[in-house]
Amino acid sequence: MSETIQTKQCSKCKQIKATSEFYKNQNRKDGFVPQCKSCRKLYDQSEKGKASRRSYKQSEKGKAANKRYKQNEKGKASTKRYDQSKKRKAARKRYKKSEKGKVTEKRYRQSDKGKAVHRTVIKRFNTRHPNQEKATHAVNHAIAAGKLPRPDTLLCHYCGEQAKHYHHHKGYAPNNWLKVIPVCIKCHKKIA
């Protein structure tokens, strides 16, 4: 039994090509989009094509279609793959550093949900690292008792700017609890 190759003319380049060269579209009478794959790709990469896609995504119809896609199995799997990708992690990092990201983060931290999540994270951290919590308390008690000066009255051990924290540079064992050095926020993030 011989198979007949179906053909179709591209509405853009006017060439007659096999139907395998066209994307499927169930809403069309013949079941395929009017332009061949290569013409469609060129259009999608053009400024006009990009603007058209942005406009569709922002329309009510586009938003509804995107919502349906994200709720089906294929969409969930695609979203999960993207969330675990390096591209997504880099985008998250850029957003957190942007002004909009900083404002959003601050608003979230001040919300009831953000405060509850923060308390849970701190509680979990303190459960996993009990010596670290005890070391911090020991330093705070030493400052209150006058055994250690307040860190904000000192200069950073590394860069010379005004210090904000003490850093337990020798670890969190009980004999090292008060062996601390003053550091600024930037240096503390680098060495932590």
Kinemage of the C-alpha trace (Angstrom):
@kinemage 1
@onewidth
@group {chain A} dominant
@subgroup {mainchain}
@vectorlist {calphas} color= white
{ca met a 1} P 0.000 0.000 0.000
{ca ser a 2} L 1.640 3.223 -1.104
{ca glu a 3} L 1.305 6.378 0.928
{ca thr a 4} L 0.368 9.565 -0.862
{ca ile a 5} L 2.334 12.597 0.218
{ca gln a 6} L 0.009 15.497 0.853
{ca thr a 7} L 1.206 18.894 -0.230
{ca lys a 8} L 0.249 22.453 0.522
{ca gln a 9} L 1.267 25.862 -0.792
{ca cys a 10} L 2.853 28.289 1.664
{ca ser a 11} L 0.971 31.576 1.813
{ca lys a 12} L 4.220 33.492 2.338
{ca cys a 13} L 6.888 32.024 0.028
{ca lys a 14} L 4.294 30.485 -2.387
{ca gln a 15} L 6.254 27.217 -2.630
{ca ile a 16} L 4.440 23.895 -2.652
{ca lys a 17} L 5.736 21.729 0.182
{ca ala a 18} L 4.840 18.503 1.995
{ca thr a 19} L 2.400 18.948 4.894
{ca ser a 20} L 5.182 17.809 7.249
{ca glu a 21} L 6.751 21.236 6.539
{ca phe a 22} L 3.739 22.972 8.158
{ca tyr a 23} L 2.744 23.216 11.822
{ca lys a 24} L -0.561 21.616 12.738
{ca asn a 25} L -3.569 23.752 13.639
{ca gln a 26} L -6.882 22.030 14.387
{ca asn a 27} L -8.811 25.272 13.896
{ca arg a 28} L -7.884 25.460 10.196
{ca lys a 29} L -9.952 23.688 7.561
{ca asp a 30} L -7.026 21.598 6.278
{ca gly a 31} L -5.500 21.149 9.772
{ca phe a 32} L -2.315 23.162 9.124
{ca val a 33} L -1.162 26.765 9.511
{ca pro a 34} L -0.934 28.754 6.228
{ca gln a 35} L 2.839 29.438 6.372
{ca cys a 36} L 5.546 26.773 6.169
{ca lys a 37} L 7.779 26.178 9.203
{ca ser a 38} L 10.740 28.146 7.811
{ca cys a 39} L 8.603 31.207 6.946
{ca arg a 40} L 6.859 30.999 10.314
{ca lys a 41} L 10.225 30.870 12.101
{ca leu a 42} L 11.470 33.953 10.224
{ca tyr a 43} L 8.269 35.822 11.150
{ca asp a 44} L 8.485 34.801 14.831
{ca gln a 45} L 12.067 36.104 15.015
{ca ser a 46} L 11.197 39.450 13.396
{ca glu a 47} L 10.285 42.538 15.452
{ca lys a 48} L 6.724 42.424 14.106
{ca gly a 49} L 6.368 38.778 15.149
{ca lys a 50} L 7.753 39.437 18.629
{ca ala a 51} L 5.402 42.393 19.095
{ca ser a 52} L 2.456 40.275 17.937
{ca arg a 53} L 3.323 37.519 20.414
{ca arg a 54} L 3.679 40.038 23.283
{ca ser a 55} L 0.333 41.580 22.403
{ca tyr a 56} L -1.373 38.165 22.344
{ca lys a 57} L 0.144 37.135 25.695
{ca gln a 58} L -1.198 40.329 27.305
{ca ser a 59} L -4.716 39.898 25.853
{ca glu a 60} L -7.517 38.163 27.808
{ca lys a 61} L -7.553 35.322 25.261
{ca gly a 62} L -3.778 34.842 25.583
{ca lys a 63} L -3.901 34.899 29.386
{ca ala a 64} L -6.692 32.307 29.414
{ca ala a 65} L -4.780 30.047 26.998
{ca asn a 66} L -1.610 30.330 29.119
{ca lys a 67} L -3.578 29.497 32.280
{ca arg a 68} L -5.076 26.373 30.641
{ca tyr a 69} L -1.617 25.282 29.450
{ca lys a 70} L -0.047 25.702 32.904
{ca gln a 71} L -2.805 23.590 34.461
{ca asn a 72} L -2.410 20.578 32.150
{ca glu a 73} L 0.271 17.901 32.625
{ca lys a 74} L 2.484 19.048 29.744
{ca gly a 75} L 2.482 22.632 31.053
{ca lys a 76} L 3.269 21.535 34.625
{ca ala a 77} L 6.210 19.437 33.422
{ca ser a 78} L 7.511 22.309 31.287
{ca thr a 79} L 7.229 24.774 34.180
{ca lys a 80} L 9.042 22.375 36.509
{ca arg a 81} L 11.912 21.933 34.000
{ca tyr a 82} L 12.214 25.721 33.569
{ca asp a 83} L 12.154 26.411 37.334
{ca gln a 84} L 15.114 24.032 37.782
{ca ser a 85} L 17.109 25.456 34.858
{ca lys a 86} L 20.164 27.710 35.107
{ca lys a 87} L 18.350 30.308 33.006
{ca arg a 88} L 15.564 30.622 35.598
{ca lys a 89} L 18.005 30.802 38.507
{ca ala a 90} L 19.927 33.604 36.763
{ca ala a 91} L 16.668 35.478 36.069
{ca arg a 92} L 15.656 35.183 39.744
{ca lys a 93} L 19.037 36.527 40.816
{ca arg a 94} L 18.749 39.517 38.438
{ca tyr a 95} L 15.208 40.259 39.653
{ca lys a 96} L 16.215 40.156 43.337
{ca lys a 97} L 18.965 42.705 42.647
{ca ser a 98} L 16.630 45.042 40.702
{ca glu a 99} L 14.784 47.920 42.389
{ca lys a 100} L 11.412 46.301 41.707
{ca gly a 101} L 12.627 43.021 43.214
{ca lys a 102} L 13.929 44.766 46.335
{ca val a 103} L 10.602 46.570 46.852
{ca thr a 104} L 8.654 43.331 46.362
{ca glu a 105} L 10.917 41.458 48.794
{ca lys a 106} L 10.559 44.205 51.416
{ca arg a 107} L 6.749 44.219 51.049
{ca tyr a 108} L 6.643 40.425 51.356
{ca arg a 109} L 8.855 40.392 54.468
{ca gln a 110} L 6.561 42.945 56.123
{ca ser a 111} L 3.412 40.925 55.343
{ca asp a 112} L 1.949 38.448 57.856
{ca lys a 113} L 2.776 35.527 55.558
{ca gly a 114} L 6.366 36.725 55.075
{ca lys a 115} L 6.884 37.127 58.827
{ca ala a 116} L 5.463 33.646 59.494
{ca val a 117} L 7.722 32.080 56.837
{ca his a 118} L 10.747 33.936 58.252
{ca arg a 119} L 9.995 32.669 61.788
{ca thr a 120} L 9.694 29.107 60.455
{ca val a 121} L 13.006 29.371 58.567
{ca ile a 122} L 14.808 30.784 61.641
{ca lys a 123} L 13.321 28.077 63.874
{ca arg a 124} L 14.402 25.326 61.441
{ca phe a 125} L 17.904 26.828 61.143
{ca asn a 126} L 18.298 27.085 64.928
{ca thr a 127} L 17.171 23.466 65.328
{ca arg a 128} L 19.768 22.293 62.790
{ca his a 129} L 22.560 24.564 64.108
{ca pro a 130} L 22.075 24.927 67.883
{ca asn a 131} L 25.669 26.064 68.579
{ca gln a 132} L 25.350 28.923 66.109
{ca glu a 133} L 22.292 30.283 67.921
{ca lys a 134} L 24.018 29.886 71.325
{ca ala a 135} L 27.142 31.640 70.022
{ca thr a 136} L 25.048 34.586 68.812
{ca his a 137} L 23.312 34.796 72.209
{ca ala a 138} L 26.689 34.650 74.009
{ca val a 139} L 28.002 37.583 71.931
{ca asn a 140} L 24.810 39.596 72.557
{ca his a 141} L 25.076 38.976 76.322
{ca ala a 142} L 28.779 39.951 76.278
{ca ile a 143} L 27.900 43.235 74.503
{ca ala a 144} L 25.124 43.951 77.035
{ca ala a 145} L 27.487 43.186 79.949
{ca gly a 146} L 30.182 45.471 78.493
{ca lys a 147} L 32.680 42.659 77.836
{ca leu a 148} L 32.612 43.371 74.084
{ca pro a 149} L 32.121 46.764 72.398
{ca arg a 150} L 29.134 47.210 70.087
{ca pro a 151} L 30.162 46.169 66.534
{ca asp a 152} L 28.777 49.399 65.013
{ca thr a 153} L 31.364 51.394 67.005
{ca leu a 154} L 34.205 49.511 65.272
{ca leu a 155} L 35.643 49.293 61.747
{ca cys a 156} L 35.344 46.232 59.522
{ca his a 157} L 38.280 43.849 59.933
{ca tyr a 158} L 38.510 43.342 56.137
{ca cys a 159} L 37.654 46.579 54.319
{ca gly a 160} L 37.860 49.278 57.000
{ca glu a 161} L 34.242 50.511 56.644
{ca gln a 162} L 31.915 50.777 59.638
{ca ala a 163} L 31.170 47.315 61.042
{ca lys a 164} L 27.620 46.072 61.644
{ca his a 165} L 28.117 42.494 62.878
{ca tyr a 166} L 30.523 40.219 64.627
{ca his a 167} L 31.801 37.181 62.714
{ca his a 168} L 32.742 33.898 64.457
{ca his a 169} L 35.867 33.358 62.365
{ca lys a 170} L 37.069 30.315 64.343
{ca gly a 171} L 33.761 28.443 64.341
{ca tyr a 172} L 30.835 27.933 66.702
{ca ala a 173} L 32.343 25.569 69.259
{ca pro a 174} L 31.664 26.796 72.837
{ca asn a 175} L 35.336 27.802 73.397
{ca asn a 176} L 35.110 30.125 70.311
{ca trp a 177} L 31.845 31.898 71.168
{ca leu a 178} L 33.533 35.167 72.108
{ca lys a 179} L 36.402 34.944 69.592
{ca val a 180} L 34.811 37.279 67.068
{ca ile a 181} L 35.905 39.969 64.619
{ca pro a 182} L 33.860 43.020 63.533
{ca val a 183} L 32.703 43.012 59.880
{ca cys a 184} L 30.485 45.142 57.628
{ca ile a 185} L 27.407 43.675 55.917
{ca lys a 186} L 29.139 43.219 52.524
{ca cys a 187} L 32.116 41.371 53.982
{ca his a 188} L 29.877 39.270 56.231
{ca lys a 189} L 27.899 38.096 53.186
{ca lys a 190} L 31.131 37.243 51.329
{ca ile a 191} L 32.627 35.183 54.151
{ca ala a 192} L 29.417 33.592 55.494
